[in-house]
Amino acid sequence: MTDQAPAKISSVSGTGSRGRYPKGILRRQQILDRAVEVYADLGFEGTSLRAIGEAIGVSHAALRRYFDTREELFLEVLREKDRQALAEAQESGLDREPGFAPMAAVYAQQAPGLMALRHSMVARALEPGNEHSREFFVERYRSLRRQASSLLEYLRDQGRVRTDIPLDTAASLLIAALDGLSTQWLLDPGADMHEGMALLEELFAPAR
């Protein structure tokens, strides 16, 4: 990531200054995990550091030992969830199986609170004065495009993606479709993310 992590948070390991110790690592992970749950219940404005601390039984002062601001906490939640999702997909090999696009929709629907948090933070990154969030998402989308382009190249070599489309543009379209469909689904559960992503994957496939 290009965004500079605060002094208390390592941008490489993601552990705080006290996170080198098992208890500190565990507590920090509890904070990251519960932050999404609190956000899902209270929304963006209601999810303060104090509210998260109360939800997990940690004082506001103790929570500030790990994260100075709500923005830092939310961005670290997103960074950690991205890392977990990528590791799970690579370990299982599901990211390279047929149906990878609708599978992404299914995965996203399993964590609506996380999706909503991500969309809220993207919206804030577009506002003036939120450079830390902006840098985070600029690099995040760059990384996602690289990953998606690599996946599409692999699938093209397997004969499952057409050869007459630019993969970098296709990667951007894949990400945009998932973002847009997930927004619609969050607002209206009747919007079919799975079918939308399945259609996109079909459009990428070679003519039969």
C-alpha positions, -999 to 999 in steps of 0.1 A, spaced: 0 0 0 12 35 -7 -6 51 22 16 56 52 4 37 82 4 56 115 33 51 138 14 26 160 5 4 131 29 -15 109 19 -14 72 38 -47 67 27 -69 95 -4 -49 105 5 -53 142 5 -24 166 34 -14 188 21 -37 214 9 -63 189 42 -82 190 29 -98 222 3 -126 219 -22 -108 241 -18 -76 221 -22 -95 188 -54 -112 200 -69 -80 214 -61 -61 181 -78 -89 161 -108 -88 183 -111 -51 177 -109 -56 139 -134 -84 139 -160 -66 161 -157 -33 143 -176 -47 113 -203 -61 136 -207 -27 154 -208 -9 121 -235 -33 108 -256 -25 139 -250 13 142 -239 25 108 -211 48 100 -220 78 122 -228 56 151 -196 36 150 -172 56 171 -141 43 187 -159 46 220 -189 25 207 -165 -2 195 -147 -2 228 -179 -6 247 -190 -35 224 -158 -55 232 -153 -44 268 -123 -22 262 -119 13 274 -117 42 250 -82 49 262 -71 13 257 -86 13 222 -66 44 214 -34 25 221 -41 5 189 -59 31 167 -58 69 170 -88 76 149 -119 58 135 -106 63 100 -74 44 109 -94 16 124 -118 12 95 -90 12 69 -71 -14 88 -103 -35 90 -106 -33 52 -69 -41 47 -71 -72 70 -103 -85 54 -88 -81 19 -57 -100 30 -79 -128 45 -101 -131 14 -71 -133 -10 -54 -159 12 -85 -180 14 -91 -178 -24 -55 -187 -32 -54 -215 -7 -86 -231 -20 -79 -225 -57 -115 -213 -61 -103 -180 -76 -93 -200 -107 -123 -223 -110 -151 -219 -135 -177 -195 -121 -152 -172 -104 -172 -141 -111 -205 -152 -95 -185 -168 -67 -172 -133 -59 -208 -122 -56 -216 -150 -32 -186 -142 -11 -195 -105 -10 -231 -113 1 -218 -133 31 -205 -100 47 -230 -72 39 -217 -51 68 -182 -53 54 -194 -43 20 -214 -14 34 -183 -2 54 -162 -4 22 -186 17 2 -189 42 30 -151 46 31 -149 50 -6 -174 78 -5 -154 95 22 -122 91 2 -138 112 -25 -143 141 -1 -117 168 3 -94 164 33 -95 126 34 -61 120 17 -53 90 39 -84 71 28 -80 83 -8 -44 69 -10 -56 36 5 -83 31 -21 -62 43 -50 -36 16 -42 -63 -9 -33 -80 -6 -67 -46 -8 -84 -38 -40 -66 -73 -54 -74 -68 -46 -111 -34 -64 -111 -49 -94 -94 -80 -95 -117 -58 -90 -148 -35 -119 -137 -65 -141 -131 -80 -133 -165 -47 -139 -182 -45 -174 -166 -81 -181 -177 -73 -169 -212 -44 -193 -214 -69 -221 -203 -91 -211 -232 -118 -197 -209 -114 -160 -217 -116 -145 -252 -84 -133 -268 -98 -101 -285 -103 -80 -254 -77 -60 -234 -73 -77 -201 -66 -46 -181 -98 -30 -192 -117 -63 -186 -102 -64 -151 -115 -29 -144 -149 -38 -157 -150 -69 -135 -143 -49 -104 -167 -21 -114 -195 -47 -119 -190 -62 -85 -189 -28 -68 -219 -15 -86 -240 -47 -82 -231 -49 -45 -243 -13 -40 -276 -21 -57 -280 -53 -36 -273 -35 -4 -300 -10 -12 -324 -36 -27 -319 -73 -19 -339 -81 -50 -310 -70 -72 -294 -102 -84 -256 -99 -80 -250 -135 -88 -268 -134 -122 -251 -101 -131 -216 -115 -125 -224 -148 -142 -235 -128 -173 -203 -108 -173 -182 -140 -171 -201 -154 -200 -194 -122 -220 -157 -127 -213 -158 -163 -226 -148 -172 -262 -175 -178 -287 -187 -213 -289 
